[in-house]
Amino acid sequence: MCLHYTHKIATKFQVPRISFHGFCCFSLLCDHNLKSSNILETITSDSEYFRVPGLTEKVEFTKAQLPLIRDESWKAILEPLTEADKASYGVIINTFEELESAYVREYKKIRKSWCIEPNSVIYACLGSISTIKFPELTELGLGLEASNKPFIWVLRGKNATSNQVEKWIKEDGFEERTKGRGLIIVGWAPQVLILSHSAIGGFLTHCGWNSTIEGISAGVPLITLPLLGDQFFNQKLVVQILKIGVNLGIEKPTMFGDEESGFILKKVEVKNAIYQLIDEGNEGIERRKRAKVFGEKAKKAIEVGGSSYLNITLLIEDIIQQSSNMCLDLTSVSHDGETGIEEI
């Protein structure tokens, strides 16, 4: 999607250009409906909740929770990407139809698209790019400790914040207090491998779509801590629509360069969310059942005859057909002595 210059290359060589979106269908549909309805022009408050038009479910956001792409300062960067995306033949979406079937159906009416997918331990990882502050990270750690549950906590690579946290872990005695039930990984972690282990009972995530779909595909229920971008969309899908997650209660995003004005996280909120996720009552049991069902559906989607398998087959057939049509058009134009192709 970000390689907008490939539109001119595709035009020159008469090949179909297909975008890859690292978002879910629910997020893309919400974004489309918000733009096409112009509802944001009527909203003056950043903290007022409003309903996304055109959805069967009552889904509400505040203006502040929407992706940063609405910021005017990003306009010059994003306009070429948007225009190239609109001109694309279609989009590939990193999801599977059984996960968000209603939203896939609706989005396919808007864009030609193909959906291709790829319990006691709490796995906590907030992605490789995070805006979370040092005080919130320490509260996250203290919440994991207070839960008295075994955990794996992944801290992003070397930077000022992670250095502070590493120092705090040693000086505060956190590492010693959680010895035997807590594993701390600094830097990259084999997330898919960890999530696929039968010991994992929950995934505390920032709701980036890659992490979200990996958790869903592993059949693991989620604790959601969205920070920015499409992550609030993904949280709504996980908690409200699919009902396989527990919300940490974050309502205000934390933007790059504006970290001081973000949310305030408390250890009791983390502890309570973990208890709620692993609750042995009916709600917790049903949540885990739903998560496992979606995990099985994800696996079946990529098997021969599955929805993602069929979508990739249809995509290949569509590309071959479209390329053949383009070649015929190019041959016809060449016979007239004109190329009709702009130099780039």
N, C-alpha and C positions, 0 to 999 in steps of 0.2 A: 504493500500500500504506500509506503513512504518513498518508493523509487519512482517519483512522478515522471522523470525524464524518459522512462521506458515506454511511455505512451507514444512519443514521437518515433522511437525505434520500432515499435510494433506497427505503427502506421506506415513507416517507410518500407518495411519488409512484408507488409500485408499478412501479419499473423495476429490472432486474437490475443489481447492483453487481459489477463485475469488477475484480480487483486486477491491477496490473502489477508483476511481480517483476524487479528488476535483477540477478538471480542466474541461474546456469545450473541445468539440471535435476539434474545430478550433485550440486551443492551442496545443493539443496532436498531431494533424496532422502536424502543423508547426514544432514542435519539432522533430517528426519522420523524416520528409523530410530533415530537416537541418542535422540530424545525418547520414541518409542513403546516402545523396548526397556528404558528406564530403566537402561541400562548404566552411565551416568555416576555413578549412586548407589553403584556397587560399586568405582569407581576413586578411590583416595585420593591418589595422587601426580599432580602436575601434569606430570611429565616421563616418566611411564611410557607406552609405546606400547600401544595396544589396537586391536583390529580392529573396524571398523564392521559391525554385524550386518546381514544381509539383502542383501548385495551378492555378486555372483558373483566379483568380483575381491577379492583380499586387500588391502584399503585400511586403513592404520593411521594414527592420529593420537595426539598427546598431548593431555591436557586443556587445556594452555596454548595449543595451536594453534587451539582452537575459537573461534567468534565470541564477542565480548564480551557478547552478549545473554544469556549464562548468568550474568553478574554480577548479584547480588541488587540492587545499587544502581540497575540499569536497569529493575527490575521494574515500577515504577509507570508508567514511560513506555511500556514495550513491551506490557503486558497489554492495553490498549485496542486497540492495533494488531493484536495476535494474535487477539483475539476478533472484531474486525471482519473480519479476513482469513478466519477460519473460516466466518463467516456469508456470505461472498461467494459469488456464483453459480459463479465459476470464476476462473482466473488466466491472464494472458498472460505468457509467458516469452520473454525475449530470447535465443533460440537457434534452431537448426534441427535437424530430426529426424535427418538424416544424420550430424550431428556426434556425438551422444550417444544413439543410437537405443535402446539397451538401457535407459538411465536414463529416457528419455522414456516408453517403454512402461510401466515400473514406476511412474513418478510419475502417469501417467494413470489408474492403478488407484486411486490415493489421492485425486486432485483432478481435476475437470474442467479441462482446460488446453489451451492453443493455443500452439504454438511458432512465433514470427514473427521472422525475422532482419532483420534490416535487410535481384647478391645479395652485394654486398661491403660495403656501408655498415651499420654498427650504429646503430640508433635506440634511444636510452635515455631513458625518461620514466617517472617514478614517480607520475604522477597529480597532480591538483590538491589533494588532501588527503593529506599525507604525514607520518609520524611519524619519518622517518629523521633521524639526527643529523648535525651538521656533520662530525665525523671520518669517518663512513661515506661521506658525500657526497664528501669529498676523496679517499678511497680508491677510490671508484667512478670519479672522474675520472682518477686515476693509473692505474687498471686499463685504462681506455679508451686512455690514452696508451701504456701498456706493450704493448698488443696490436698496435700499429703498423698498425691498420686505420682507414680513414676512419670518422668517426662524426658523429652529430647528438645533442647532449645538451641536453635540455630541463629547465630548473630552474623550479620553481613560482614564482608571483608574489612580490612584495615582502613579506618578513618577516625576522625576525632571522637565521634560518638561511641563507636565500638571500643575504642581504646579506653574511654572513660568507663564503659560498662565492664570491660575486662579487669580494670583496676579495682572497681567497686566489688566485683565478684570475689576477688582475692582478699581485699582489705576488710570487707564487711563480714567475711566468714561464710558467705552464701554457698560457696563450693563445698566447704567442709560440712555444713549443716545438711546439704542435700546429697551427700556422698552415698552411693549405693542405690539411689533411685533417680538421680538426675544426671543427664549427659549433656554437656555444652559443646557445641561445634562452632568454631569461628571460621567464617569463609564459606566455601562451597560445600554442599551436602548432597548425597545421592537421594534426592527427594522421592522420586518414583519408587525406588527400591525400599526406602523407609516406609512409605505409605502402604506398600503392598504387603508388609509384614503383618501377620495375624495378631500381633501384640498391640498394634496401634488402635486406640479406641476413639480418638478424636484429633482433629487438625485445627489448630488456632492459626488463622491465615488473614492476610491483608486483603484477600479477595481479588488479587490480580487474576485474570481469567485463566492463564496457563496453570497456576497453582490450584485454582478452583476446579478446573476440569480434571486435573490429576487426582485431587482428593475424591471427586465424585466417581471417577473411573475405578478408584481403589475401593469404593463402597464405604468410605469413611465419613461420618457426620462432622460438621464444621462448626467452629466458633469464629464469628466474623468480626474483624477489626479493620474496616475500610479506611484508607488514608486520603485518596484523591482519584481523579480520572474516572474510569468506568467502574471503579470498585464499589460504589454505592449502588449502581445498577445490579451488579453481580450479587451483592448482599441481599437485595430484595428478592432476586430469583431464588437464592438458596434458602432464605428464612421464610419468606411469605408465600412464594409460589410452590416450590418443591417441598418445603417443610422438612429439610434435612439439616438445619443449622440453628444455632443459638446466637442471637445478636448481643454484642458487648455494650450496646447502647450508644455507640459513637454517632453523633448527628452532625458534627462540624468537621470539614476536611482540613488537612494540614498541607499547605502548598509549599513548593520549593521556594526558599528564600523568605518564607513567612512562617517558619516553624513555631515561633513564639506565640502565635495567635491560634494555634490548633487546640485540640481537645485535651482534657485532663483525665488521665486514667488512674484508677485506684485499685490496689491489690484485691480488695474485697469483691470488686466487680469481676475480676479475672477468676477468683476462687469460686464465686457463685455461678459463673457461666460454665465452668468445668463441672461442678456438681450437677447443674441442670442438664448438661450434655450426657453425662454418664448415669443419670438418674435411672433407678430400676423400676420406677413407676410406669404407668401405661404410656405417658407422653414420651418418656425417654426410650422405651422399648419400641414404640411405633416409629420414632425418628430413626433409630438404628435399622429397623426393618426396611424403611423406605430407602435409606442410604445404600443398603446392600442390594436392594432391587435395582437401583440405578447403576450400581457397579456391575451387576450381571448384564444389564441391558447394554452398557458400554462395551463389554467384552463381545457380546453377540453382534453388536453393530459392525465390528471390523472382521467378523468371520465371513466365509464365503456365503453369499446370499443375504448378509446383514445390510442394514440401511446405509452405513458408511461405505461398505464394499460396493453396493449398487450405485451410490452417488459418485464414487471415483470412477467406476466403469462408465457411467453416463457422461461424466466430465471428459474422459478420454475420447469417447465417441463424438461428443459435441465439438471438441477441439479439432478432431480429424475432419468432421463435416464442415466446420467453419473455415478451416484452412483450405479445404478443397474449393469452397465457394469463392474465397479470396483469390486463389490462384486463377480460377476461371475468369473472374472480373479483371485481374491484372493482365491476363492474356488478351482479353477483348480490348482493353485500353491500348495495349502495345501494338495491336494490329492497326489501330487508328493513328499510330505514330506519336502518341503522347504517353508520358509516364504518369502524370498527375500526382507525383510524389514530391513532397517538399523536402529539400535538403536540410539536414540537421548538423 
